[in-house]
Amino acid sequence: MQCAQCGAEITHPTRGRPRRYCGRSCQARAYRARKDGTVPRRSFVDSGAAAPLDRDLVVRAAIRLADDEGLAAVSMRLVAARLGASTMSLYRHVSGKDDLVTAMVDTVLADHRPPPPGATGWRALLDHEAREEWALYRRHPWSLAALGTTRPPLGRSVLETVDRFLAALPLDHRTALSVYLLVSGYVQGTAMMAVAESEAVRDTGVSARGWWHDRLGRLAGVVGSNRYPWLTELAADPPTPADLEGWFDFGLRRVLDGIAAFLEPDEPREAHDPGAAGSAAADRRR
């Protein structure tokens, strides 16, 4: 018997009613779908199930599972359920979960775009690499959990990502690695907010604006007291996920300014127009 939500195999108890779900998480998702009158987000059998299994098919099914449910949901059993295959059949193509996650990260990092023709010099190249990493976490929030660690999966694409960054800096490798960790650490720290918001919407169905509206309603007395003027201003225009882009742009420019002061201490600092930088970032996203 399989879970009615995710398709995982269920071991039924010897007593009591048969179970329909493998755990409380799947039961809660099914309940929300019935309550909202919506169909389940996906069928547990992947659309590629009819095709013969190969490594790429397994990896891409795992990526879709992680996109839907998060990296913690990825297991050989659930990937196999998505493909309508047996768990053991996956081991012909990946040696285990570590190998699978490494391949998943390699696959999504392969979508990296080269810098535009006019991007020369360390600042333009670092700016491009940082924005590509940010875009990766926006497309595949689960990849932050895989890469935001001291022990990332060291596949070819990860090594090439670090190599591109270090090659752009006129520094010895150890110092350049410190600069890389500074920039990537900023990107990952800001991405934590974006990923947390994505997961909160997925798990609760409540948008950021709805959440803020509810919380600010509970704080109506405090907001109206003008004790915290910034809170009064926030109540008039609550933040949305779109605001994260502006916060990211602002912070990245400040980080690069700091690196410039380190690399070029005697050079006059140029004024960077926030509007122009934001427009350039928007152009890149298109």
Secondary structure, DSSP 8 states (H G I E B T S, - for coil): -B-TTT--B----SSSS--SSSSHHHHHHHHHHHHHT---S--SS-TTTTS---HHHHHHHHHHHHHHH-GGG--HHHHHHHHT--HHHHTTT-SSHHHHHHHHHHHHHTT-----TT--SHHHHHHHHHHHHHHHHHH-THHHHHHSSSS----HHHHHHHHHHHHTSSS-HHHHHHHHHHHHHHHHHHHHHHHHHHHHHHHH---HHHHHHHHHHHTHHHHHHTSSHHHHHHHHS---TTHHHHHHHHHHHHHHHHHHHHH-TTS------HHHHHHHHHHHH-
